[in-house]
Amino acid sequence: MGIVLQDIFKAQRTIRSIAQHTPLVSALDLSTRFDSDIRLKLETTQETGAFKLRGAANKILNLTEEQRKRGIITVSTGNHGRAVAYVAKSLNINATVCVSELVPANKIDALQQLGVTVVIDGQSQDDAAVRAAELQKQHGYTLIHPFDDPFIIAGQGTIGLELLQDFPDIDTVIIPLSGGGLIGGVALALKSANLNIRVIGVSMERGPVMYHSLKAGYPIELAEQESLADSLGGGIGLQNQYTFSLAQQYVDEVVLLTEEEIAQGMAYAFRQLQLVTEGAGAVPIAAVLSNKVKSLGKHIALVISGANVNMTVFTDIVRKFEE
Ligand SMILES: *Cc1c(COP(=O)(O)O)cnc(C)c1O
């Protein structure tokens, strides 16, 4: 069973009470520099500081009464877990979140403040997933996958519907890429309206699993590495069902960034745009600044996916690029 545009329209109605229609703002300095109309889709303004609220809301609001009663569980690098926790709390559902030891302390604190049970286990997202599967069996929880689920993809895809509405001239969208739920949903919405809209994914050089999977023609695994764009860490799953084929079908180009380029993107977002972004949230800006995007277009939307950054990391970067 695939995902169709209708599912994204349905998601738009479903999530209205929980996720915001986020602002689209002009990036004047960037537009001038690149002689085009560049706008920022500010998912940083969602209640949980990232777009993942959309998918989580759509998935959880579609659970049966019985599933809600038993409770839910998820594995997360942070923002998905936070979104699941937020939705669970607002619907009074018992939630458990499994995270790896690589997940930064600020994200774990935020989860605990949202009132979920946090289980920290293992050196990778895959280790945390093994633990989640055990707990799921033991307690009859429903697993809320971070990306490879039709309801999650359709929820993230609502960003695409908002872009079509707020930016009818859009010809290019630049999107952070990890598991591919975000890019899959947004691309499906945009390409359904206009196949000529270019969809560009951005990952980091440190462990870009989707990039190498697309090159190979099938899902592959890579060792997880630490990156400033920590929300882009993790694999796509060797048994990937949805996001890999969506990416194969709809992603026109994938750009890979160095840690230095990601840091520059974050510093630029803060100085020129007054935006606090996490590494993953700044990669579309960094991709433009790096001149690595092959065909940039004239009416470009950058999906600024998240704001949840460790303050020490953030202030160090802003200071480093200050002059
Ligand atoms: C999860 C996440 C991404 C990547 O989304 P995928 O659906 O896994 O590709 C990008 N940015 C932020 C801030 C995220 O939390």
Ligand as a Chemical Component Dictionary entry (heavy atoms), coordinates in Angstrom:
data_LIG
# 
_chem_comp.id                   LIG 
_chem_comp.type                 NON-POLYMER 
_chem_comp.pdbx_formal_charge   0 
_chem_comp.three_letter_code    LIG 
# 
loop_
_chem_comp_atom.comp_id 
_chem_comp_atom.atom_id 
_chem_comp_atom.alt_atom_id 
_chem_comp_atom.type_symbol 
_chem_comp_atom.charge 
_chem_comp_atom.model_Cartn_x 
_chem_comp_atom.model_Cartn_y 
_chem_comp_atom.model_Cartn_z 
_chem_comp_atom.pdbx_ordinal 
LIG C1 C1 C 0 14.194 14.116 11.822 1  
LIG C2 C2 C 0 14.761 15.390 11.385 2  
LIG C3 C3 C 0 15.200 15.583 10.060 3  
LIG C4 C4 C 0 15.213 14.478 9.028  4  
LIG O1 O1 O 0 13.929 13.958 8.759  5  
LIG P1 P1 P 0 13.785 12.521 8.045  6  
LIG O2 O2 O 0 12.330 12.319 7.889  7  
LIG O3 O3 O 0 14.413 11.525 8.972  8  
LIG O4 O4 O 0 14.539 12.596 6.762  9  
LIG C5 C5 C 0 15.660 16.834 9.705  10 
LIG N1 N1 N 0 15.723 17.847 10.595 11 
LIG C6 C6 C 0 15.322 17.708 11.869 12 
LIG C7 C7 C 0 15.425 18.869 12.778 13 
LIG C8 C8 C 0 14.819 16.481 12.311 14 
LIG O5 O5 O 0 14.442 16.340 13.582 15 
# 
loop_
_chem_comp_bond.comp_id 
_chem_comp_bond.atom_id_1 
_chem_comp_bond.atom_id_2 
_chem_comp_bond.value_order 
_chem_comp_bond.pdbx_ordinal 
LIG C1 C2 SING 1  
LIG C2 C3 SING 2  
LIG C2 C8 DOUB 3  
LIG C3 C4 SING 4  
LIG C3 C5 DOUB 5  
LIG C4 O1 SING 6  
LIG O1 P1 SING 7  
LIG P1 O2 DOUB 8  
LIG P1 O3 SING 9  
LIG P1 O4 SING 10 
LIG C5 N1 SING 11 
LIG N1 C6 DOUB 12 
LIG C6 C7 SING 13 
LIG C6 C8 SING 14 
LIG C8 O5 SING 15 
# 
